Amino acid sequence: MRLPLLAAAFALLAAPTFADSIDGAWCRTGARVVINGPSILTPGGAPLSGNYDRHGFSYVVPAGEPGAGAMMEMRLLSEHEMQSRLGAGGPVEEWRRCGPATS
């Protein structure tokens, strides 16, 4: 009786786990961001530091990008979905995880 329970416990421990953080590459039509801890590569290609927590990220949009000077807020919805909002009243935009950039 104990052997099946022990086997089940080991199977659970060996199961793959999925990261539950906002870190990584995110895409939507015509835009891509890459978050790595407190660092971000913005859609315009600017490397910046921002406000990071495991499930969210915010930064001030740099000069030369749409919405410059406004706060961009990003929130993780699931392993593969994120939403962003530019400023307090901006529209919500949907993002999907995407792979590494290709050259």
N, C-alpha and C positions, 0 to 999 in steps of 0.2 A: 504494500500500500504506500509506503514511503517513497519507493523508487519512482513511481509516476509523478508524484508531487515534486520530488527533487529534479527530475528531468524537465518538468514544466518550468520550474524556477530558473534553471540554466538556460532554457530556450528563451525566456523573457529577457534575461541578461544579455544574451547573444543577439537579440533582435536589433536591426539598425535603428539608430536614433536620428532624428532630423533637427537641425539647428532651429532654434526659435528666436532669431534675432533679425534685425533689419540690415545687418551687414551683407554686402554683396552688390551685384549689378542688377539694376532695375531698368526696364524699358517701357515706353509707350510710343505711339506713333510719332516718329521724328525726334525722339528725345531719349537720352540715356544718362543715368547717374550711377556712380559707384561709391558705396559707403563702406568705410573701413574704420570702425571705432569712431573717434571724433573727427575723422578726415572724410571729405567728400570731393569727388570730381563732379562738378556741376554739369548740366546739359550743355552749357557753353564751353566746357573744357577747363574751367578754372578750378585749381586745387585750393580748397579752403578747409578751415577748422570750423566746427559747429557744435551745437549742443546735442550730445548723444546720450541715449539710454537704450537699453536692449530692444525696445519695441518702438522707438521713435527717434526722430532727428529733426533739428531745425537749424536754419542758417539765414543770414542776411544775404539776399541776392546781390551779387557783385555788379558793378558798373559794366555796361555793355551787354547785359543780358535782360530779356524781358522781365519787367517787374523790379528793376534795380532799386535797391534800398528797402524793399519790403521783406518781411519775414516769410520764409518758406517753411511750412510745417509738414512733416511726413509722419505717418503712423502705419505700423505693420498691422495688417488684418489677418493674414494667415502666412504660412510658409511661402506661398507663391503670389500673394497679393498685398499691395500697399496703396494707400491713398495719400495725396498731397493737396495742400491748399495754400495759395499765395495770398497772404494778408488775412485779416479777420473775415472779410466778406467775399473772398474769391471763390471761384467754382472748385469743386472737388474733382481731382483727376485720378484716374485709376492707372496703376503701374503693375507690371508683371515681372517676375524674376526672369533674367536672361543670362545667357552664357557670356564668356569672355569676349572681348572685342576681337574682331578679325581685321587683319591688315590688308 
